[in-house]
Amino acid sequence: MYLEAKETARLYKLLTEKLGSDTTEAMFKYIDNKTERSVEATIKTLATKDDIAKVKYDLSKEIGESKADSIKWMFIFGVGQVGATLAIVFLFLKK
C-alpha cells in the first residue's frame, strides 16, 4: 500500500511538471470518479447471501410444485391406462 501511494505521488509530480497543476488535478479526479463508478456498478451486480438464500428458497418451492404436478399427471395417466385396459378386456369378454 505504501509503495502504491509513493508511486502515485511521483506520477502526480511528473504530470504536474509536464501538464500543469489544473490539468493533472482534473485527470486524477476523472480517474478516481471513473474507478468509483466502476466499483459501484460491480457491487450492484454481485449477489449477497440473502439473494442466494432467496433464489434457493424459490427454486425448492418451484421444484416441489413441479413434483406435485408430475405426480398428479402420472396418477391421471395411470387411471386412463387402467380404464383403457378394462375397456379392451370387456370388449374381448363380450365376444
Backbone atoms as SQL, in Angstrom:
CREATE TABLE atoms (id INTEGER PRIMARY KEY, chain TEXT, resi INTEGER, resn TEXT, atom TEXT, x REAL, y REAL, z REAL);
INSERT INTO atoms VALUES
  (1, 'A', 1, 'MET', 'N', 0.825, -1.186, 0.000),
  (2, 'A', 1, 'MET', 'CA', 0.000, 0.000, 0.000),
  (3, 'A', 1, 'MET', 'C', 0.871, 1.252, 0.000),
  (4, 'A', 2, 'TYR', 'N', 1.953, 1.248, 0.799),
  (5, 'A', 2, 'TYR', 'CA', 2.836, 2.423, 0.877),
  (6, 'A', 2, 'TYR', 'C', 3.505, 2.677, -0.464),
  (7, 'A', 3, 'LEU', 'N', 3.943, 1.617, -1.115),
  (8, 'A', 3, 'LEU', 'CA', 4.610, 1.750, -2.400),
  (9, 'A', 3, 'LEU', 'C', 3.660, 2.333, -3.438),
  (10, 'A', 4, 'GLU', 'N', 2.415, 1.937, -3.397),
  (11, 'A', 4, 'GLU', 'CA', 1.425, 2.446, -4.333),
  (12, 'A', 4, 'GLU', 'C', 1.219, 3.947, -4.140),
  (13, 'A', 5, 'ALA', 'N', 1.124, 4.409, -2.908),
  (14, 'A', 5, 'ALA', 'CA', 0.961, 5.833, -2.621),
  (15, 'A', 5, 'ALA', 'C', 2.193, 6.611, -3.062),
  (16, 'A', 6, 'LYS', 'N', 3.356, 6.039, -2.861),
  (17, 'A', 6, 'LYS', 'CA', 4.602, 6.689, -3.249),
  (18, 'A', 6, 'LYS', 'C', 4.660, 6.837, -4.778),
  (19, 'A', 7, 'GLU', 'N', 4.244, 5.779, -5.486),
  (20, 'A', 7, 'GLU', 'CA', 4.225, 5.833, -6.954),
  (21, 'A', 7, 'GLU', 'C', 3.210, 6.842, -7.459),
  (22, 'A', 8, 'THR', 'N', 2.073, 6.928, -6.808),
  (23, 'A', 8, 'THR', 'CA', 1.047, 7.888, -7.193),
  (24, 'A', 8, 'THR', 'C', 1.555, 9.317, -6.999),
  (25, 'A', 9, 'ALA', 'N', 2.223, 9.573, -5.878),
  (26, 'A', 9, 'ALA', 'CA', 2.776, 10.903, -5.624),
  (27, 'A', 9, 'ALA', 'C', 3.830, 11.256, -6.666),
  (28, 'A', 10, 'ARG', 'N', 4.653, 10.296, -7.034),
  (29, 'A', 10, 'ARG', 'CA', 5.688, 10.534, -8.051),
  (30, 'A', 10, 'ARG', 'C', 5.052, 10.821, -9.407),
  (31, 'A', 11, 'LEU', 'N', 4.015, 10.043, -9.759),
  (32, 'A', 11, 'LEU', 'CA', 3.308, 10.271, -11.012),
  (33, 'A', 11, 'LEU', 'C', 2.657, 11.646, -11.024),
  (34, 'A', 12, 'TYR', 'N', 2.044, 12.026, -9.905),
  (35, 'A', 12, 'TYR', 'CA', 1.401, 13.339, -9.797),
  (36, 'A', 12, 'TYR', 'C', 2.431, 14.452, -10.014),
  (37, 'A', 13, 'LYS', 'N', 3.598, 14.296, -9.410),
  (38, 'A', 13, 'LYS', 'CA', 4.658, 15.306, -9.536),
  (39, 'A', 13, 'LYS', 'C', 5.126, 15.415, -10.984),
  (40, 'A', 14, 'LEU', 'N', 5.350, 14.267, -11.637),
  (41, 'A', 14, 'LEU', 'CA', 5.804, 14.275, -13.030),
  (42, 'A', 14, 'LEU', 'C', 4.772, 14.898, -13.961),
  (43, 'A', 15, 'LEU', 'N', 3.503, 14.528, -13.757),
  (44, 'A', 15, 'LEU', 'CA', 2.446, 15.076, -14.618),
  (45, 'A', 15, 'LEU', 'C', 2.243, 16.565, -14.375),
  (46, 'A', 16, 'THR', 'N', 2.396, 16.991, -13.135),
  (47, 'A', 16, 'THR', 'CA', 2.251, 18.414, -12.820),
  (48, 'A', 16, 'THR', 'C', 3.328, 19.219, -13.533),
  (49, 'A', 17, 'GLU', 'N', 4.525, 18.685, -13.590),
  (50, 'A', 17, 'GLU', 'CA', 5.613, 19.374, -14.290),
  (51, 'A', 17, 'GLU', 'C', 5.345, 19.479, -15.786),
  (52, 'A', 18, 'LYS', 'N', 4.742, 18.430, -16.373),
  (53, 'A', 18, 'LYS', 'CA', 4.507, 18.403, -17.819),
  (54, 'A', 18, 'LYS', 'C', 3.197, 19.090, -18.217),
  (55, 'A', 19, 'LEU', 'N', 2.120, 18.821, -17.454),
  (56, 'A', 19, 'LEU', 'CA', 0.789, 19.277, -17.864),
  (57, 'A', 19, 'LEU', 'C', 0.278, 20.481, -17.083),
  (58, 'A', 20, 'GLY', 'N', 0.832, 20.708, -15.945),
  (59, 'A', 20, 'GLY', 'CA', 0.333, 21.780, -15.091),
  (60, 'A', 20, 'GLY', 'C', -0.529, 21.209, -13.992),
  (61, 'A', 21, 'SER', 'N', -0.705, 22.004, -12.963),
  (62, 'A', 21, 'SER', 'CA', -1.421, 21.559, -11.768),
  (63, 'A', 21, 'SER', 'C', -2.900, 21.306, -12.038),
  (64, 'A', 22, 'ASP', 'N', -3.564, 22.235, -12.758),
  (65, 'A', 22, 'ASP', 'CA', -5.010, 22.101, -13.007),
  (66, 'A', 22, 'ASP', 'C', -5.333, 20.865, -13.851),
  (67, 'A', 23, 'THR', 'N', -4.571, 20.648, -14.886),
  (68, 'A', 23, 'THR', 'CA', -4.812, 19.505, -15.771),
  (69, 'A', 23, 'THR', 'C', -4.564, 18.189, -15.039),
  (70, 'A', 24, 'THR', 'N', -3.488, 18.146, -14.270),
  (71, 'A', 24, 'THR', 'CA', -3.171, 16.932, -13.521),
  (72, 'A', 24, 'THR', 'C', -4.250, 16.650, -12.487),
  (73, 'A', 25, 'GLU', 'N', -4.692, 17.685, -11.800),
  (74, 'A', 25, 'GLU', 'CA', -5.752, 17.521, -10.792),
  (75, 'A', 25, 'GLU', 'C', -7.039, 17.021, -11.444),
  (76, 'A', 26, 'ALA', 'N', -7.402, 17.589, -12.573),
  (77, 'A', 26, 'ALA', 'CA', -8.610, 17.162, -13.289),
  (78, 'A', 26, 'ALA', 'C', -8.495, 15.712, -13.744),
  (79, 'A', 27, 'MET', 'N', -7.310, 15.333, -14.220),
  (80, 'A', 27, 'MET', 'CA', -7.108, 13.965, -14.677),
  (81, 'A', 27, 'MET', 'C', -7.223, 12.977, -13.515),
  (82, 'A', 28, 'PHE', 'N', -6.641, 13.299, -12.375),
  (83, 'A', 28, 'PHE', 'CA', -6.718, 12.413, -11.219),
  (84, 'A', 28, 'PHE', 'C', -8.162, 12.302, -10.714),
  (85, 'A', 29, 'LYS', 'N', -8.906, 13.409, -10.723),
  (86, 'A', 29, 'LYS', 'CA', -10.320, 13.370, -10.306),
  (87, 'A', 29, 'LYS', 'C', -11.128, 12.499, -11.258),
  (88, 'A', 30, 'TYR', 'N', -10.865, 12.639, -12.557),
  (89, 'A', 30, 'TYR', 'CA', -11.573, 11.836, -13.546),
  (90, 'A', 30, 'TYR', 'C', -11.319, 10.344, -13.318),
  (91, 'A', 31, 'ILE', 'N', -10.064, 9.988, -13.107),
  (92, 'A', 31, 'ILE', 'CA', -9.717, 8.582, -12.878),
  (93, 'A', 31, 'ILE', 'C', -10.363, 8.064, -11.598),
  (94, 'A', 32, 'ASP', 'N', -10.349, 8.880, -10.536),
  (95, 'A', 32, 'ASP', 'CA', -10.987, 8.469, -9.278),
  (96, 'A', 32, 'ASP', 'C', -12.484, 8.255, -9.450),
  (97, 'A', 33, 'ASN', 'N', -13.148, 9.196, -10.135),
  (98, 'A', 33, 'ASN', 'CA', -14.599, 9.074, -10.351),
  (99, 'A', 33, 'ASN', 'C', -14.927, 7.862, -11.209),
  (100, 'A', 34, 'LYS', 'N', -14.139, 7.653, -12.261),
  (101, 'A', 34, 'LYS', 'CA', -14.373, 6.513, -13.143),
  (102, 'A', 34, 'LYS', 'C', -14.188, 5.196, -12.382),
  (103, 'A', 35, 'THR', 'N', -13.161, 5.127, -11.564),
  (104, 'A', 35, 'THR', 'CA', -12.905, 3.928, -10.771),
  (105, 'A', 35, 'THR', 'C', -14.024, 3.696, -9.769),
  (106, 'A', 36, 'GLU', 'N', -14.462, 4.769, -9.113),
  (107, 'A', 36, 'GLU', 'CA', -15.536, 4.652, -8.120),
  (108, 'A', 36, 'GLU', 'C', -16.827, 4.164, -8.764),
  (109, 'A', 37, 'ARG', 'N', -17.177, 4.715, -9.935),
  (110, 'A', 37, 'ARG', 'CA', -18.397, 4.275, -10.624),
  (111, 'A', 37, 'ARG', 'C', -18.290, 2.817, -11.067),
  (112, 'A', 38, 'SER', 'N', -17.106, 2.420, -11.477),
  (113, 'A', 38, 'SER', 'CA', -16.898, 1.028, -11.887),
  (114, 'A', 38, 'SER', 'C', -17.067, 0.078, -10.706),
  (115, 'A', 39, 'VAL', 'N', -16.529, 0.454, -9.569),
  (116, 'A', 39, 'VAL', 'CA', -16.653, -0.371, -8.356),
  (117, 'A', 39, 'VAL', 'C', -18.115, -0.441, -7.918),
  (118, 'A', 40, 'GLU', 'N', -18.815, 0.690, -7.950),
  (119, 'A', 40, 'GLU', 'CA', -20.233, 0.705, -7.560),
  (120, 'A', 40, 'GLU', 'C', -21.068, -0.170, -8.484),
  (121, 'A', 41, 'ALA', 'N', -20.780, -0.121, -9.782),
  (122, 'A', 41, 'ALA', 'CA', -21.511, -0.960, -10.739),
  (123, 'A', 41, 'ALA', 'C', -21.247, -2.431, -10.473),
  (124, 'A', 42, 'THR', 'N', -20.016, -2.760, -10.137),
  (125, 'A', 42, 'THR', 'CA', -19.675, -4.146, -9.841),
  (126, 'A', 42, 'THR', 'C', -20.374, -4.619, -8.577),
  (127, 'A', 43, 'ILE', 'N', -20.415, -3.770, -7.567),
  (128, 'A', 43, 'ILE', 'CA', -21.070, -4.126, -6.302),
  (129, 'A', 43, 'ILE', 'C', -22.564, -4.372, -6.520),
  (130, 'A', 44, 'LYS', 'N', -23.191, -3.590, -7.395),
  (131, 'A', 44, 'LYS', 'CA', -24.622, -3.761, -7.650),
  (132, 'A', 44, 'LYS', 'C', -24.925, -5.097, -8.319),
  (133, 'A', 45, 'THR', 'N', -23.967, -5.642, -9.070),
  (134, 'A', 45, 'THR', 'CA', -24.229, -6.896, -9.774),
  (135, 'A', 45, 'THR', 'C', -23.859, -8.132, -8.963),
  (136, 'A', 46, 'LEU', 'N', -23.182, -7.952, -7.838),
  (137, 'A', 46, 'LEU', 'CA', -22.803, -9.099, -7.020),
  (138, 'A', 46, 'LEU', 'C', -23.988, -9.599, -6.214),
  (139, 'A', 47, 'ALA', 'N', -24.073, -10.886, -6.029),
  (140, 'A', 47, 'ALA', 'CA', -25.143, -11.484, -5.238),
  (141, 'A', 47, 'ALA', 'C', -24.713, -11.559, -3.772),
  (142, 'A', 48, 'THR', 'N', -25.657, -11.274, -2.896),
  (143, 'A', 48, 'THR', 'CA', -25.387, -11.383, -1.460),
  (144, 'A', 48, 'THR', 'C', -25.881, -12.740, -0.965),
  (145, 'A', 49, 'LYS', 'N', -25.580, -13.049, 0.287),
  (146, 'A', 49, 'LYS', 'CA', -26.066, -14.301, 0.877),
  (147, 'A', 49, 'LYS', 'C', -27.589, -14.317, 0.890),
  (148, 'A', 50, 'ASP', 'N', -28.209, -13.164, 1.148),
  (149, 'A', 50, 'ASP', 'CA', -29.671, -13.093, 1.152),
  (150, 'A', 50, 'ASP', 'C', -30.238, -13.377, -0.238),
  (151, 'A', 51, 'ASP', 'N', -29.585, -12.834, -1.274),
  (152, 'A', 51, 'ASP', 'CA', -30.039, -13.102, -2.646),
  (153, 'A', 51, 'ASP', 'C', -29.979, -14.594, -2.961),
  (154, 'A', 52, 'ILE', 'N', -28.882, -15.219, -2.594),
  (155, 'A', 52, 'ILE', 'CA', -28.712, -16.650, -2.856),
  (156, 'A', 52, 'ILE', 'C', -29.723, -17.474, -2.068),
  (157, 'A', 53, 'ALA', 'N', -29.966, -17.093, -0.811),
  (158, 'A', 53, 'ALA', 'CA', -30.945, -17.813, 0.008),
  (159, 'A', 53, 'ALA', 'C', -32.346, -17.685, -0.586),
  (160, 'A', 54, 'LYS', 'N', -32.676, -16.497, -1.089),
  (161, 'A', 54, 'LYS', 'CA', -34.000, -16.285, -1.691),
  (162, 'A', 54, 'LYS', 'C', -34.162, -17.131, -2.956),
  (163, 'A', 55, 'VAL', 'N', -33.138, -17.170, -3.784),
  (164, 'A', 55, 'VAL', 'CA', -33.196, -17.980, -5.002),
  (165, 'A', 55, 'VAL', 'C', -33.315, -19.462, -4.648),
  (166, 'A', 56, 'LYS', 'N', -32.562, -19.895, -3.639),
  (167, 'A', 56, 'LYS', 'CA', -32.617, -21.292, -3.206),
  (168, 'A', 56, 'LYS', 'C', -34.023, -21.642, -2.713),
  (169, 'A', 57, 'TYR', 'N', -34.635, -20.746, -1.937),
  (170, 'A', 57, 'TYR', 'CA', -35.989, -20.977, -1.434),
  (171, 'A', 57, 'TYR', 'C', -36.980, -21.045, -2.590),
  (172, 'A', 58, 'ASP', 'N', -36.875, -20.082, -3.530),
  (173, 'A', 58, 'ASP', 'CA', -37.803, -20.070, -4.669),
  (174, 'A', 58, 'ASP', 'C', -37.645, -21.326, -5.524),
  (175, 'A', 59, 'LEU', 'N', -36.399, -21.761, -5.729),
  (176, 'A', 59, 'LEU', 'CA', -36.177, -22.964, -6.534),
  (177, 'A', 59, 'LEU', 'C', -36.746, -24.203, -5.866),
  (178, 'A', 60, 'SER', 'N', -36.530, -24.331, -4.553),
  (179, 'A', 60, 'SER', 'CA', -37.065, -25.509, -3.871),
  (180, 'A', 60, 'SER', 'C', -38.590, -25.492, -3.888),
  (181, 'A', 61, 'LYS', 'N', -39.178, -24.309, -3.798),
  (182, 'A', 61, 'LYS', 'CA', -40.637, -24.186, -3.861),
  (183, 'A', 61, 'LYS', 'C', -41.142, -24.595, -5.247),
  (184, 'A', 62, 'GLU', 'N', -40.476, -24.128, -6.302),
  (185, 'A', 62, 'GLU', 'CA', -40.887, -24.479, -7.659),
  (186, 'A', 62, 'GLU', 'C', -40.681, -25.966, -7.943),
  (187, 'A', 63, 'ILE', 'N', -39.600, -26.536, -7.443),
  (188, 'A', 63, 'ILE', 'CA', -39.357, -27.967, -7.635),
  (189, 'A', 63, 'ILE', 'C', -40.440, -28.769, -6.942),
  (190, 'A', 64, 'GLY', 'N', -40.822, -28.375, -5.742),
  (191, 'A', 64, 'GLY', 'CA', -41.895, -29.063, -5.029),
  (192, 'A', 64, 'GLY', 'C', -43.206, -29.003, -5.787),
  (193, 'A', 65, 'GLU', 'N', -43.516, -27.812, -6.346),
  (194, 'A', 65, 'GLU', 'CA', -44.746, -27.670, -7.122),
  (195, 'A', 65, 'GLU', 'C', -44.706, -28.528, -8.383),
  (196, 'A', 66, 'SER', 'N', -43.542, -28.575, -9.049),
  (197, 'A', 66, 'SER', 'CA', -43.451, -29.376, -10.270),
  (198, 'A', 66, 'SER', 'C', -43.542, -30.869, -9.950),
  (199, 'A', 67, 'LYS', 'N', -42.998, -31.293, -8.804),
  (200, 'A', 67, 'LYS', 'CA', -43.132, -32.693, -8.403),
  (201, 'A', 67, 'LYS', 'C', -44.598, -33.035, -8.157),
  (202, 'A', 68, 'ALA', 'N', -45.320, -32.133, -7.496),
  (203, 'A', 68, 'ALA', 'CA', -46.738, -32.370, -7.231),
  (204, 'A', 68, 'ALA', 'C', -47.514, -32.467, -8.546),
  (205, 'A', 69, 'ASP', 'N', -47.190, -31.585, -9.497),
  (206, 'A', 69, 'ASP', 'CA', -47.839, -31.639, -10.802),
  (207, 'A', 69, 'ASP', 'C', -47.524, -32.954, -11.512),
  (208, 'A', 70, 'SER', 'N', -46.283, -33.382, -11.458),
  (209, 'A', 70, 'SER', 'CA', -45.888, -34.634, -12.113),
  (210, 'A', 70, 'SER', 'C', -46.634, -35.824, -11.516),
  (211, 'A', 71, 'ILE', 'N', -46.719, -35.856, -10.201),
  (212, 'A', 71, 'ILE', 'CA', -47.433, -36.959, -9.531),
  (213, 'A', 71, 'ILE', 'C', -48.907, -36.949, -9.921),
  (214, 'A', 72, 'LYS', 'N', -49.502, -35.757, -9.965),
  (215, 'A', 72, 'LYS', 'CA', -50.915, -35.644, -10.352),
  (216, 'A', 72, 'LYS', 'C', -51.122, -36.187, -11.759),
  (217, 'A', 73, 'TRP', 'N', -50.294, -35.764, -12.710),
  (218, 'A', 73, 'TRP', 'CA', -50.459, -36.218, -14.088),
  (219, 'A', 73, 'TRP', 'C', -50.127, -37.692, -14.252),
  (220, 'A', 74, 'MET', 'N', -49.204, -38.219, -13.466),
  (221, 'A', 74, 'MET', 'CA', -48.917, -39.658, -13.505),
  (222, 'A', 74, 'MET', 'C', -50.133, -40.445, -13.026),
  (223, 'A', 75, 'PHE', 'N', -50.788, -39.962, -11.983),
  (224, 'A', 75, 'PHE', 'CA', -51.993, -40.625, -11.477),
  (225, 'A', 75, 'PHE', 'C', -53.095, -40.606, -12.531),
  (226, 'A', 76, 'ILE', 'N', -53.294, -39.428, -13.154),
  (227, 'A', 76, 'ILE', 'CA', -54.331, -39.326, -14.191),
  (228, 'A', 76, 'ILE', 'C', -54.016, -40.258, -15.361),
  (229, 'A', 77, 'PHE', 'N', -52.759, -40.310, -15.778),
  (230, 'A', 77, 'PHE', 'CA', -52.360, -41.190, -16.867),
  (231, 'A', 77, 'PHE', 'C', -52.574, -42.655, -16.482),
  (232, 'A', 78, 'GLY', 'N', -52.210, -43.007, -15.258),
  (233, 'A', 78, 'GLY', 'CA', -52.384, -44.389, -14.796),
  (234, 'A', 78, 'GLY', 'C', -53.844, -44.795, -14.778),
  (235, 'A', 79, 'VAL', 'N', -54.718, -43.903, -14.291),
  (236, 'A', 79, 'VAL', 'CA', -56.159, -44.195, -14.274),
  (237, 'A', 79, 'VAL', 'C', -56.670, -44.360, -15.698),
  (238, 'A', 80, 'GLY', 'N', -56.184, -43.520, -16.598),
  (239, 'A', 80, 'GLY', 'CA', -56.587, -43.638, -18.008),
  (240, 'A', 80, 'GLY', 'C', -56.143, -44.962, -18.611),
  (241, 'A', 81, 'GLN', 'N', -54.942, -45.391, -18.265),
  (242, 'A', 81, 'GLN', 'CA', -54.439, -46.662, -18.773),
  (243, 'A', 81, 'GLN', 'C', -55.254, -47.838, -18.244),
  (244, 'A', 82, 'VAL', 'N', -55.554, -47.788, -16.958),
  (245, 'A', 82, 'VAL', 'CA', -56.373, -48.853, -16.362),
  (246, 'A', 82, 'VAL', 'C', -57.746, -48.876, -17.020),
  (247, 'A', 83, 'GLY', 'N', -58.328, -47.697, -17.238),
  (248, 'A', 83, 'GLY', 'CA', -59.629, -47.618, -17.896),
  (249, 'A', 83, 'GLY', 'C', -59.581, -48.184, -19.308),
  (250, 'A', 84, 'ALA', 'N', -58.554, -47.841, -20.064),
  (251, 'A', 84, 'ALA', 'CA', -58.422, -48.347, -21.435),
  (252, 'A', 84, 'ALA', 'C', -58.225, -49.856, -21.432),
  (253, 'A', 85, 'THR', 'N', -57.424, -50.359, -20.505),
  (254, 'A', 85, 'THR', 'CA', -57.189, -51.806, -20.419),
  (255, 'A', 85, 'THR', 'C', -58.474, -52.537, -20.063),
  (256, 'A', 86, 'LEU', 'N', -59.224, -52.011, -19.097),
  (257, 'A', 86, 'LEU', 'CA', -60.502, -52.643, -18.726),
  (258, 'A', 86, 'LEU', 'C', -61.485, -52.627, -19.883),
  (259, 'A', 87, 'ALA', 'N', -61.515, -51.526, -20.638),
  (260, 'A', 87, 'ALA', 'CA', -62.420, -51.452, -21.785),
  (261, 'A', 87, 'ALA', 'C', -62.064, -52.520, -22.822),
  (262, 'A', 88, 'ILE', 'N', -60.785, -52.706, -23.080),
  (263, 'A', 88, 'ILE', 'CA', -60.357, -53.728, -24.044),
  (264, 'A', 88, 'ILE', 'C', -60.695, -55.122, -23.536),
  (265, 'A', 89, 'VAL', 'N', -60.484, -55.382, -22.247),
  (266, 'A', 89, 'VAL', 'CA', -60.807, -56.694, -21.666),
  (267, 'A', 89, 'VAL', 'C', -62.301, -56.957, -21.772),
  (268, 'A', 90, 'PHE', 'N', -63.128, -55.966, -21.438),
  (269, 'A', 90, 'PHE', 'CA', -64.587, -56.148, -21.527),
  (270, 'A', 90, 'PHE', 'C', -65.038, -56.356, -22.961),
  (271, 'A', 91, 'LEU', 'N', -64.394, -55.698, -23.919),
  (272, 'A', 91, 'LEU', 'CA', -64.745, -55.915, -25.327),
  (273, 'A', 91, 'LEU', 'C', -64.440, -57.359, -25.759),
  (274, 'A', 92, 'PHE', 'N', -63.310, -57.895, -25.328),
  (275, 'A', 92, 'PHE', 'CA', -62.985, -59.280, -25.655),
  (276, 'A', 92, 'PHE', 'C', -63.908, -60.272, -24.967),
  (277, 'A', 93, 'LEU', 'N', -64.293, -59.956, -23.701),
  (278, 'A', 93, 'LEU', 'CA', -65.161, -60.872, -22.979),
  (279, 'A', 93, 'LEU', 'C', -66.591, -60.891, -23.550),
  (280, 'A', 94, 'LYS', 'N', -67.032, -59.798, -24.144),
  (281, 'A', 94, 'LYS', 'CA', -68.365, -59.738, -24.720),
  (282, 'A', 94, 'LYS', 'C', -68.487, -60.629, -25.951),
  (283, 'A', 95, 'LYS', 'N', -67.445, -60.784, -26.685),
  (284, 'A', 95, 'LYS', 'CA', -67.498, -61.559, -27.934),
  (285, 'A', 95, 'LYS', 'C', -67.420, -62.977, -27.664);
